[in-house]
Amino acid sequence: MLPSILRDPEAARKLFEAILESPNGKRALSRLARTCRAICEPALNVLWRELDSLVPILGLFPGHLLRKARKPGLGFAKIPAENDWKVVLRYSERVRQLNYNELSNAVATSVFSVFEGSRPRTYILPRLIELNWKAETPAGLDRCSLFLSPELRIINLEISTKFPQLNSFLADMSSRTKLTGFSFVSPTSLPDAFTELLLRQDTLERVVLVAPGALSPGVGRWLASLPQLKTLQLDLTGRSMIAVEGFFDELRPRSGDSTPSSVGSTDSGVFSEDELDFSEIRKSALRLTGDLPSKKSFAQMRKLHLTGDVSNIAVFVKHITSPLTQLELVIEDPPDRADWYDLSALVCERFGDSLQSLRVMATGSSRFVDLVRSTTRAEPAASLPLEYLSYLPYLTRLEIDLPESIIFTPSDIESLAKACPRLEILKLCPLARFPQTMGAPKITLDTVAYLISRCRRLHTLALVVDAKEGSPEILTSRRTSSKSLLRLHVGHSWIDNPLQVAILLSHMGPHLDTLKSFQEKTRPGYTEANARNWREVAELLPHIQTVRSFERNFSQPIENVKPATLDKSIEAIIDTVECGIHVSPSTAEIAVQSSPSLLSREVQAKPEVLSISIDASPPTVETGVGPSPILVDQGVHAAPSTTSTEVDARASIIVKSVQALLSPATFGYAPNRRSFPTFLYFPSIFSLFSLVYRVFVFYPLSLPSRIFRLAAAQVQWAKSDKTESIKEITLNASSPEPATHSDIPLDVLQVCQ
């Protein structure tokens, strides 16, 4: 069974937040989440609510996807698949705040491109509320767009230089988000169209502008037009009073005061030499009826944070008429005494009835004096008078942390105790150092006793004192004993007798729970004797407080002794009388005629029509294909095989020799042809078969070979000697092919038998 504190979600959340803020809080809360399922979810919600970088998100991916599993910030070795995002998406629902600093190099830049290409949904952190982004390069600013989800409410942007794509980024951010808080910190000036780019952000409640150009009249008009603006932070460093005054130039645009009918006009409408001023009369009449429009700017603003010289801050505060509850001032230390007096009087006059918290700190340039205070070049410390704070009855928190104006006197504490009776937290330069050459602090424990006697709600006190023995009047007065004082921080306070100081503190703070002092030996301004004595006071104080609590119980008045009692019985009989009363109520009939007032109103409802044309033509793609035939060059060597055979021609064969005598005259005369009778041309049956045989069988077979032989004979004829006129041709009668012996055309030969 869980205890009641864990069954209440709000109480459990407060407990887990306290654990998270303790030393090694994240590790302790992580172990606590693994102990019980009932507290696992609320503990994880608190643990993952704020991330200092993207390294915890990268650690949720499987180890084989990362370059080094123990160093997820080095990036990915493989692109994550959709299944690898399951754990990341489950834990990303818990993240509410993300901090990113490009200079830290905690995360490789390649991680963002992987997120952009492989994320399974549009926004990796869909429930992100606050984004703190510090960019040094244009690429670093572009990575911020990955986390601009519609649920984002606060963006704190810090850039080192003016980037060319800053206008486009601000336009994209304004179109995708609806912010309640916006911060812009840059050493370069604001874009020219800054107010136009953020015109859509009309729900801003907190605006921080620390950049040149933040005091322009256009920015002032835009800030004054925000209806829900509650917190404003501006930097007035290095600006003149005229520039500060110019911030309010365009807060009240033209109202038509030049016309006689306007409220603020002094023109009566009558052309006379001595005109009367009717403006105040009209304002009074409208103020009584409630129709007078309010010209107050920043009406909803409750918290103001200003940085710069005290004189510029005084000029700015003079134009603020809204009831501020928190005022934070970062001033140049030490301030001019006259300017500090004007600012203190102005704060009490304007915000005395509403101011609850006042913090005064030093700028970074003023902190340099704190580094050289221990050297011989250090200037003497200055005082910051508090008697000018005369009327702050609702102030509950006052913090002053300045490196040089560290001297406070008992008169300052007395004035502060009278002006702030409801003070609960007071811190007056608890980090100040008072070396031997400078002298002891002016404030003593007697002064503190007077403070707690006037401020009965004071529970936290931090200041540097000169701790000495208390006077007998303090030890015997009940007024100087505070039941609310719980925490005391004395810093580098001086101390001589630890026992006497412990006795005095046990009376002033009987319920004092925490006593702190600086014990670090390496800290500048450390004094070993003072640190040792305050350590003894911290050890003695609890025991002395216990003894004094017993003494208070003994001093209480003794309860009255019970008197002797005697039992005695008395018979008491009550006389009763019966009495009847007839009651008849008087009735009256009253008729009330009620007729509701009717209002006829016509509303023309005309639906908005939107014409959208869609091109439904399917996309076509033209692709050219160039066919190129594959050519193959292949050679075949065809050489017929030849066989040489010897034939013996000396067999008994019949040889017929024909001698052809060729002469040049032979080719000039055609052979003689004999004339045959006409009747011999009629073929007989045998000649008919012979003709058919020659036409269809013999000629198709012998004609090609004969032509080939004739061509070869012509070649051989050309190579022979021209002088040879007689050639003997021997015809082999035994050859099976008769056509092989006809090398010379017969029509040009003369055969002699």
C-alpha atoms as one frame of an Amber mdcrd trajectory, in Angstrom:
protein
   0.000   0.000   0.000   1.461   3.305  -1.036   1.622   6.155   1.474  -0.840
   8.989   1.095   1.786  11.370  -0.308   2.315   9.063  -3.291  -1.394   8.531
  -3.860  -1.846  12.264  -4.378  -0.444  13.139  -7.849   0.313  16.754  -6.967
   2.082  15.838  -3.719   4.054  13.089  -5.479   5.143  15.530  -8.171   6.361
  18.018  -5.562   8.293  15.239  -3.832   9.938  14.081  -7.050  10.862  17.670
  -7.958  12.553  18.086  -4.584  14.505  14.869  -5.167  15.499  16.059  -8.645
  16.900  19.352  -7.313  18.990  17.626  -4.642  22.645  16.598  -5.277  22.741
  13.680  -7.744  19.005  14.132  -8.060  18.669  12.648 -11.545  20.434   9.460
 -10.558  18.363   9.110  -7.384  15.101   9.725  -9.228  16.085   7.235 -11.936
  16.695   4.549  -9.327  13.431   5.395  -7.607  11.519   4.977 -10.882  12.873
   1.421 -11.216  11.771   0.306  -7.755   7.977   0.295  -8.116   5.544   0.311
 -11.006   3.116   2.560  -9.179   5.609   5.428  -8.975   7.427   4.671 -12.226
   5.275   6.830 -14.485   5.145  10.012 -12.322   8.871   9.714 -11.575   9.738
   9.353 -15.276   7.532  12.323 -16.135   9.511  14.532 -13.768  12.849  13.060
 -14.869  12.219  13.566 -18.602  10.397  16.878 -18.282  13.501  18.981 -18.957
  16.450  17.966 -21.173  19.735  19.844 -21.311  20.547  18.380 -24.747  19.466
  15.753 -27.264  21.877  13.139 -25.892  19.197  11.370 -23.757  16.975  11.089
 -26.840  19.822   9.596 -28.886  20.549   7.108 -26.108  17.119   5.532 -26.627
  18.057   4.196 -30.079  19.487   0.666 -30.379  23.223   0.520 -29.817  24.072
  -0.961 -33.201  22.757   2.166 -34.935  25.123   4.515 -33.104  28.785   5.070
 -33.753  29.486   4.525 -30.062  26.763   3.183 -27.813  28.199   4.893 -24.734
  28.569   8.220 -26.537  25.289   8.789 -28.394  26.208  12.372 -29.199  28.679
  11.213 -31.874  25.788  10.393 -34.212  24.497   7.456 -36.182  26.388   4.752
 -38.003  23.208   3.496 -39.723  19.925   5.097 -40.630  17.270   4.023 -38.076
  14.282   2.111 -39.381  10.677   2.668 -38.335  10.820  -0.009 -35.623  13.862
   1.658 -34.067  11.757   4.726 -33.193   9.292   2.970 -30.883  11.100   3.649
 -27.604  12.027   7.176 -28.684   8.445   8.087 -29.486   7.212   6.681 -26.178
   9.631   8.754 -24.089   9.386  11.873 -26.248   5.812  12.359 -25.042   7.213
  13.276 -21.609   9.571  16.055 -22.734   8.327  19.572 -21.971  11.539  21.639
 -22.175  14.612  21.313 -24.405  17.888  23.239 -24.208  20.357  23.351 -27.110
  23.695  25.144 -27.321  25.606  24.892 -30.580  28.908  25.837 -28.936  28.807
  22.864 -26.568  29.221  20.351 -29.456  27.407  17.752 -27.375  25.547  16.465
 -30.439  26.933  15.902 -33.939  25.317  18.003 -36.642  24.636  14.920 -38.768
  22.001  13.830 -36.245  19.573  16.515 -37.422  19.709  15.392 -41.054  18.967
  11.821 -39.926  16.022  13.085 -37.873  14.762  15.040 -40.866  14.911  12.092
 -43.241  13.870   9.101 -41.109  11.420  10.450 -38.517   8.155   8.477 -38.536
   6.034  11.535 -37.667   6.182  15.252 -38.258   7.297  16.332 -34.774   9.745
  14.302 -32.707   8.754  16.112 -29.483   5.030  16.715 -29.987   4.339  18.011
 -26.442   7.298  20.350 -26.175   6.312  23.570 -24.384   9.575  25.514 -23.940
  12.544  25.624 -26.331  15.840  27.315 -25.417  17.962  27.572 -28.577  21.430
  29.143 -28.840  22.801  29.295 -32.400  26.166  30.472 -33.655  25.798  29.729
 -37.387  22.946  29.975 -39.911  22.819  26.174 -40.093  22.361  26.021 -36.333
  19.374  28.356 -36.587  17.781  26.252 -39.334  17.900  23.160 -37.108  15.517
  24.865 -34.707  12.656  24.485 -37.216  12.620  20.748 -36.537  11.067  21.362
 -33.081   8.545  24.123 -33.879   5.429  22.141 -33.030   1.945  23.654 -32.584
   2.089  22.836 -28.842   5.140  25.076 -28.345   4.440  28.059 -26.088   7.832
  29.553 -25.112  10.866  30.178 -27.356  14.089  31.642 -25.980  16.319  32.461
 -28.953  19.936  33.572 -28.623  22.082  34.192 -31.704  25.613  35.525 -31.989
  25.402  37.433 -35.276  22.743  38.637 -37.679  21.867  35.815 -40.057  20.477
  36.488 -43.544  17.622  33.993 -43.119  16.499  35.460 -39.763  13.437  37.117
 -41.307  12.285  33.898 -42.946  12.836  31.979 -39.712  10.779  34.441 -37.670
   8.005  34.358 -40.277   7.961  30.551 -40.246   7.999  30.462 -36.436   5.141
  32.954 -36.196   3.005  31.032 -38.706   3.464  27.629 -37.031   3.173  28.533
 -33.328   1.022  30.509 -30.930   3.411  31.674 -28.235   2.935  32.946 -24.718
   6.619  33.741 -24.163   9.317  34.989 -26.547  12.927  35.927 -25.846  15.425
  37.351 -28.342  19.012  37.984 -27.232  21.611  39.115 -29.773  24.517  41.572
 -29.982  23.212  42.709 -33.386  20.184  44.862 -34.053  16.658  43.600 -34.553
  15.399  43.060 -38.115  13.661  46.028 -39.701  10.399  44.099 -40.105  10.550
  42.584 -36.619   7.147  43.804 -35.461   5.447  42.843 -38.742   6.884  39.321
 -38.571   5.521  38.827 -35.038   2.206  40.566 -35.609   0.331  37.256 -35.370
   1.655  36.610 -31.847  -1.060  38.477 -29.953  -1.163  36.082 -26.974   2.303
  36.867 -25.651   2.533  37.155 -21.880   6.330  37.371 -21.545   8.707  39.237
 -23.892  12.484  39.566 -23.503  14.333  41.815 -25.967  18.061  42.273 -25.355
  19.342  43.658 -28.643  20.021  47.016 -30.279  16.838  48.485 -31.684  14.610
  47.150 -28.918  13.855  50.728 -27.783  12.539  51.912 -31.135   9.080  53.555
 -31.178   7.728  50.777 -33.395   8.726  48.091 -30.902   7.203  50.149 -28.096
   3.914  50.449 -29.979   3.871  46.697 -30.669   4.570  45.802 -27.033   1.901
  48.182 -25.797  -0.637  46.600 -28.159  -0.207  43.135 -26.638  -3.362  42.698
 -24.543  -1.966  39.931 -22.267   1.598  41.137 -21.721   2.567  40.524 -18.079
   6.378  40.291 -18.104   8.761  42.593 -19.989  12.558  42.590 -20.027  14.572
  45.264 -21.871  18.214  46.302 -22.029  18.870  50.047 -21.669  22.660  49.771
 -21.577  24.470  52.405 -23.614  21.302  54.275 -24.594  20.611  57.933 -23.979
  17.625  59.347 -22.134  16.214  60.640 -25.426  16.233  57.111 -26.832  14.459
  55.824 -23.742  11.851  58.564 -24.063  11.424  57.686 -27.742  10.247  54.207
 -26.788   6.950  55.748 -25.647   6.486  58.207 -28.545   4.007  56.112 -30.524
   2.131  54.517 -27.637  -0.720  57.010 -28.005  -1.584  57.446 -31.667  -3.724
  60.285 -32.978  -6.988  60.447 -31.073  -8.665  63.382 -32.776  -7.976  65.886
 -30.004  -7.910  68.679 -32.559 -11.677  68.526 -33.065 -13.990  70.455 -30.734
 -16.008  67.325 -29.936 -13.039  65.327 -28.684 -12.531  64.712 -25.002  -9.034
  66.053 -24.844  -9.667  69.105 -26.965  -9.577  72.622 -25.497 -11.572  74.081
 -28.381 -15.114  75.040 -27.347 -16.279  75.517 -30.882 -16.938  79.239 -30.390
 -14.604  81.758 -31.957 -13.992  84.088 -29.034 -10.976  85.822 -27.752 -11.177
  84.415 -24.252 -11.908  80.708 -24.612 -12.718  78.479 -21.673 -11.130  75.074
 -21.205 -13.958  72.529 -21.401 -11.694  69.463 -21.601 -11.543  68.851 -17.862
 -15.295  69.244 -17.556 -15.849  66.663 -20.280 -13.338  64.271 -18.767 -14.973
  64.558 -15.366 -18.394  63.841 -16.823 -17.172  60.829 -18.770 -15.213  59.573
 -15.776 -18.388  59.603 -13.681 -20.329  57.682 -16.301 -17.493  55.238 -16.963
 -17.227  56.125 -20.649 -13.776  57.705 -20.491 -11.335  55.470 -22.389  -8.209
  54.551 -20.476  -4.948  55.710 -22.017  -2.760  53.553 -19.789  -0.167  51.485
 -21.595   0.939  48.038 -20.436  -2.181  47.715 -18.318  -1.695  43.972 -17.652
   2.055  44.086 -16.984   3.052  42.859 -13.515   6.764  42.040 -13.834   9.431
  44.387 -15.231  13.125  43.588 -15.740  15.414  46.473 -16.788  19.166  46.571
 -17.388  21.278  49.703 -17.626  22.182  52.914 -15.879  20.019  54.045 -12.954
  19.092  57.294 -14.695  17.752  55.485 -17.781  15.822  53.072 -15.585  14.230
  55.993 -13.740  13.137  57.562 -17.035  11.585  54.297 -18.190   9.805  53.569
 -14.902   8.296  57.061 -14.962   6.102  56.067 -17.940   4.833  52.837 -16.377
   1.498  53.240 -14.633   0.453  49.600 -14.244   0.566  48.084 -10.726   3.804
  46.103 -10.810   4.300  43.220  -8.393   7.888  42.258  -9.330  10.688  44.625
 -10.280  14.188  43.434 -11.216  16.925  46.002 -11.846  20.405  45.241 -13.216
  22.323  48.474 -12.666  25.800  49.851 -13.116  27.566  49.686  -9.761  28.096
  51.997  -7.965  25.062  54.114  -8.922  24.927  57.861  -8.691  23.441  58.851
  -5.323  21.047  61.412  -6.765  19.803  58.999  -9.449  19.376  56.256  -6.859
  17.358  58.642  -4.694  15.073  59.529  -7.638  14.593  55.881  -8.561  13.843
  54.817  -4.976  11.304  57.606  -4.510   9.710  56.840  -7.876   9.368  53.133
  -7.087   7.714  53.862  -3.728   5.398  56.428  -5.301   4.268  54.398  -8.312
   4.308  50.835  -7.008   4.136  51.163  -3.231   0.633  49.676  -3.046   1.389
  46.670  -5.291   5.108  45.831  -5.311   5.875  42.468  -3.702   9.396  41.644
  -4.941  12.387  43.925  -5.587  15.738  42.661  -6.829  18.799  44.845  -7.491
  21.810  43.234  -9.212  24.939  44.402 -11.021  25.858  44.199 -14.688  28.684
  42.061 -16.005  31.043  45.004 -16.377  30.516  45.950 -12.730  31.406  42.438
 -11.610  34.996  43.015 -12.684  35.573  45.130  -9.588  34.817  42.104  -7.470
  37.819  40.291  -8.958  40.366  42.950  -7.978  39.005  43.805  -4.554  41.693
  41.802  -2.763  44.482  43.628  -4.634  45.961  47.028  -3.953  44.244  48.483
  -7.007  40.818  47.890  -5.497  38.778  50.993  -4.860  37.126  51.442  -1.463
  33.681  49.932  -1.091  30.665  52.207  -1.439  27.414  52.368   0.483  23.922
  51.982  -0.866  21.478  54.029   1.213  18.132  52.380   1.875  16.418  55.200
   3.724  14.966  56.382   0.395  12.767  53.266   0.332  10.083  54.858   2.470
   6.796  53.140   1.586   6.610  49.513   0.497   3.987  47.943   2.793   3.344
  44.884   0.590   6.978  44.052  -0.183   7.780  40.454   0.809  11.117  39.896
  -0.971  14.110  42.228  -1.196  17.399  41.106  -2.732  20.429  43.343  -3.302
  23.544  41.749  -4.790  26.189  44.317  -5.785  29.968  43.855  -5.890  30.945
  47.358  -4.746  27.994  48.958  -2.929  28.182  46.557  -0.023  28.153  48.825
   3.026  24.861  49.028   4.922  24.403  50.919   8.158  22.030  50.313  11.098
  19.987  53.311   9.958  19.399  51.586   6.613  18.102  48.482   8.378  15.840
  50.534  10.623  14.382  52.435   7.664  13.859  49.177   5.818  12.119  47.601
   8.827   9.686  50.530   9.015   8.994  50.665   5.258   8.550  46.896   4.748
   6.713  45.345   7.713   5.633  42.279   5.658   9.134  41.368   4.587   9.743
  37.601   4.392  13.022  37.261   2.463  15.891  39.724   2.829  19.296  39.362
   1.145  21.785  42.231   1.414  24.976  41.364  -0.484  25.660  38.046   1.287
  28.736  37.445  -0.931  30.504  40.649   0.205  34.005  40.450   1.694  35.347
  42.684   4.437  39.127  42.261   4.776  41.095  43.638   7.725  42.207  46.662
   5.727  38.599  47.596   5.037  37.240  47.151   8.542  34.359  45.243  10.055
  30.769  45.382   8.715  28.509  48.083  10.141  25.586  45.769  10.850  25.569
  43.858  14.145  23.290  41.235  15.658  21.570  43.950  17.681  20.509  45.543
  14.389  19.221  42.177  13.208  17.235  41.837  16.425  15.510  45.143  15.731
  14.723  43.967  12.169  13.057  40.729  13.245  11.107  42.550  15.941   9.461
  44.741  13.271   9.198  42.152  10.477   7.396  39.274  12.158   7.119  37.233
   8.904  10.817  37.200   8.116  11.940  33.589   7.547  15.074  33.942   5.325
  17.886  36.363   6.110  21.242  36.647   4.290  23.706  39.424   5.114  27.227
  40.033   6.455  27.353  41.125  10.106  29.827  41.782  12.861  28.700  39.150
  15.370  29.269  40.325  18.955  27.701  39.647  22.316  24.095  40.724  22.583
  22.837  43.274  25.071  20.784  42.098  28.088  17.732  43.939  26.790  17.652
  41.691  23.736  18.007  38.480  25.742  15.161  39.420  28.088  12.720  40.707
  25.477  10.136  38.416  23.908   9.777  40.839  21.005  13.257  40.054  19.708
  12.506  36.329  19.507  11.122  35.358  16.096   9.194  32.162  15.564   9.320
  32.553  11.756  13.109  32.858  11.266  14.249  29.533   9.755  17.301  30.241
   7.547  20.295  32.486   8.205  23.233  32.968   5.818  26.085  35.037   7.274
  28.662  34.648   4.451  32.048  36.156   5.466  30.750  37.649   8.716  33.093
  38.492  11.537  32.850  36.673  14.886  34.835  36.582  18.141  33.039  34.489
  20.792  31.138  31.564  19.284  29.397  30.583  22.563  27.887  34.009  23.153
  26.775  34.236  19.519  25.157  30.797  19.740  23.237  31.868  22.883  22.068
  35.076  21.179  20.957  33.285  18.017  19.094  30.663  20.070  17.033  33.482
  21.526  16.528  35.415  18.285  15.709  32.302  16.261  14.471  29.513  18.506
  13.284  27.607  15.440  16.314  28.428  13.296  16.927  25.385  11.102  19.770
  26.377   8.743  22.892  28.392   9.516  25.326  28.828   6.620  28.692  30.518
   6.274  31.532  30.313   3.766  33.946  27.525   4.741  35.861  27.104   1.470
  39.554  27.780   1.960  40.098  28.506  -1.716  37.404  31.167  -1.777  38.634
  34.794  -2.031  38.215  36.617   1.263  38.368  33.461   3.377  39.385  34.011
   6.990  40.227  30.856   8.893  39.389  32.232  12.356  35.940  33.427  11.348
  35.176  30.183   9.499  36.224  28.093  12.519  34.124  30.136  14.951  31.022
  29.942  12.767  31.495  26.194  12.525  31.426  26.015  16.309  28.278  28.127
  16.401  26.575  25.719  14.009  27.525  22.815  16.304  26.398  24.505  19.559
  23.203  26.097  18.323  20.943  22.992  18.210  21.832  22.030  21.800  21.272
  25.495  23.174  17.964  25.736  21.324  16.836  22.514  23.027  17.763  23.850
  26.484  15.936  27.127  25.875  12.834  25.317  24.685  12.780  23.408  28.003
  13.170  26.660  29.901  10.209  28.158  28.070   8.094  25.184  29.059   9.075
  25.636  32.734   8.172  29.299  32.687   4.605  28.636  31.580   1.928  29.213
  34.286   0.869  26.151  36.366  -2.600  24.901  35.648  -5.264  25.557  38.330
  -5.859  22.749  40.839  -9.285  21.212  40.643 -11.499  22.202  43.621 -13.077
  19.621  45.932 -16.440  18.415  44.719 -19.492  17.044  46.596 -22.168  14.844
  45.128 -25.731  15.840  46.007 -28.985  14.687  44.463 -32.023  16.888  44.041
 -35.412  15.726  42.946 -36.609  18.020  40.263 -40.134  17.685  38.942 -41.106
  19.877  36.071 -44.636  21.168  35.930 -46.085  20.872  32.482 -49.093  22.677
  31.063 -50.876  21.772  27.899 -51.824  24.672  25.728 -53.208  24.672  22.251
 -52.917  27.461  19.741 -54.917  27.745  16.572 -52.831  29.214  13.832 -54.333
  30.268  10.560 -51.963  32.049   8.218 -53.254  34.998   6.274 -52.829  34.620
   2.542 -52.789  37.139  -0.224 -53.007  36.685  -3.933 -50.675  38.705  -6.080
 -50.618  38.502  -9.837 -47.562  39.554 -11.730 -47.688  39.974 -15.448 -44.392
  39.075 -17.009 -43.827  39.735 -20.658 -40.345  39.004 -21.976 -38.730  41.623
 -24.125 -38.239  40.268 -27.611 -35.536  41.251 -29.981 -35.762  40.562 -33.660
 -32.448  40.044 -35.248 -31.629  38.871 -38.711 -28.477  37.042 -39.520 -27.448
  36.532 -43.077 -25.693  33.226 -43.296 -23.853  32.985 -46.511 -21.527  30.017
 -46.765 -18.102  30.711 -48.013 -17.522  29.105 -51.365 -14.097  28.180 -52.424
 -13.364  27.170 -55.973 -10.453  24.896 -56.380  -9.307  23.529 -59.686  -7.354
  20.330 -59.759  -5.268  19.261 -62.668  -6.091  15.572 -63.096  -3.841  14.913
 -66.024  -1.706  11.878 -65.272   1.985  12.527 -65.222   3.776  11.254 -68.253
   7.414  10.552 -68.665   9.157  10.465 -72.013  12.038   8.094 -72.229  14.240
   7.697 -75.274  15.761   4.329 -76.047  18.531   4.129 -78.614  18.704   0.584
 -80.052  22.114  -0.263 -81.261  22.488  -3.736 -82.903  25.267  -5.837 -81.675
  27.658  -6.476 -84.539  29.712  -9.574 -84.566  32.594  -9.867 -87.018  33.310
 -13.507 -87.598  35.612 -14.872 -90.206  35.593 -18.434 -91.546  38.637 -19.819
 -93.248  37.354 -22.075 -96.085  40.243 -23.865 -97.734  39.212 -27.030 -99.591
  41.409 -29.983 -99.006  43.198 -31.141-102.185  44.534 -34.630-102.950  47.174
 -35.375-105.544  46.664 -38.751-107.258  48.823 -40.266-110.004  47.025 -42.090
-112.804  48.776 -44.434-115.165  47.502 -43.539-118.602  49.391 -46.248-120.433
  46.542 -48.661-120.551  45.211 -49.853-123.774  42.909 -47.116-124.731  41.901
 -45.603-127.966  43.479 -42.305-128.526  42.196 -40.002-131.182  44.301 -37.053
-132.010  42.902 -33.949-133.540  45.293 -31.371-134.770  43.970 -27.912-134.887
  45.928 -25.426-136.733  45.070 -21.970-135.531  46.080 -18.942-137.386  44.949
 -15.317-137.199  43.052 -15.861-140.373  41.109 -18.593-138.813  39.233 -16.203
-136.500  38.338 -14.032-139.480  36.293 -16.611-141.345  33.237 -18.391-140.182
  33.028 -22.111-140.757  31.260 -23.364-143.754  27.754 -24.522-143.162  26.077
 -27.037-145.320  22.574 -26.446-146.420  20.049 -29.146-145.666  16.781 -29.679
-147.251  13.734 -28.159-145.688  12.074 -31.468-145.007  14.901 -32.521-142.686
  13.791 -29.937-140.051  10.697 -31.916-139.146  11.785 -33.902-136.192  11.239
 -37.542-135.782  10.223 -39.273-132.590  13.821 -40.127-131.716  15.040 -36.598
-132.320  12.155 -35.311-130.183  13.306 -37.383-127.219  16.875 -36.296-127.868
  15.809 -32.644-127.845  13.942 -33.049-124.576  16.907 -34.806-123.021  19.308
 -32.082-124.048  17.060 -29.188-122.960  15.994 -30.516-119.569  18.870 -32.778
-118.511  22.097 -32.340-120.398  22.251 -28.579-120.824  21.414 -27.681-117.163
  24.173 -30.031-116.013  26.907 -29.338-118.503  26.393 -25.652-119.172  27.750
 -24.281-115.794  30.816 -26.505-115.910  31.430 -25.529-119.438  31.220 -21.869
-118.696  33.736 -22.358-115.856  36.077 -24.223-118.166  35.813 -21.457-120.773
  36.703 -18.803-118.242  39.725 -20.761-117.066  40.812 -21.331-120.643  40.720
 -17.623-121.361  42.997 -16.952-118.438  45.435 -19.607-119.553  45.232 -18.272
-123.148  46.290 -14.843-122.030  49.382 -16.188-120.260  50.618 -18.254-123.188
  53.165 -16.966-125.620  51.683 -14.834-128.371  54.176 -16.142-130.904  52.952
 -19.720-130.535  50.368 -20.228-133.238  49.937 -23.935-133.049  48.765 -25.787
-129.999  48.371 -29.447-129.763  45.447 -30.578-127.915  45.272 -34.134-126.900
  41.868 -35.394-126.165  41.678 -38.251-123.752  38.993 -40.446-125.136  38.852
 -42.520-121.962  37.709 -39.585-119.749  34.278 -40.126-118.269  33.375 -36.476
-118.755  33.308 -35.557-122.394  33.051 -31.828-121.673  36.506 -31.699-120.087
  38.241 -31.951-123.467  36.515 -28.895-125.043  38.819 -26.124-123.855  38.492
 -24.152-127.096  35.137 -23.101-128.526  34.341 -25.330-131.447  32.721 -22.591
-133.441  36.082 -20.880-133.959  38.167 -23.991-134.687  38.766 -25.655-138.009
  39.105 -29.349-137.571  41.247 -31.213-140.153  40.658 -34.938-140.281
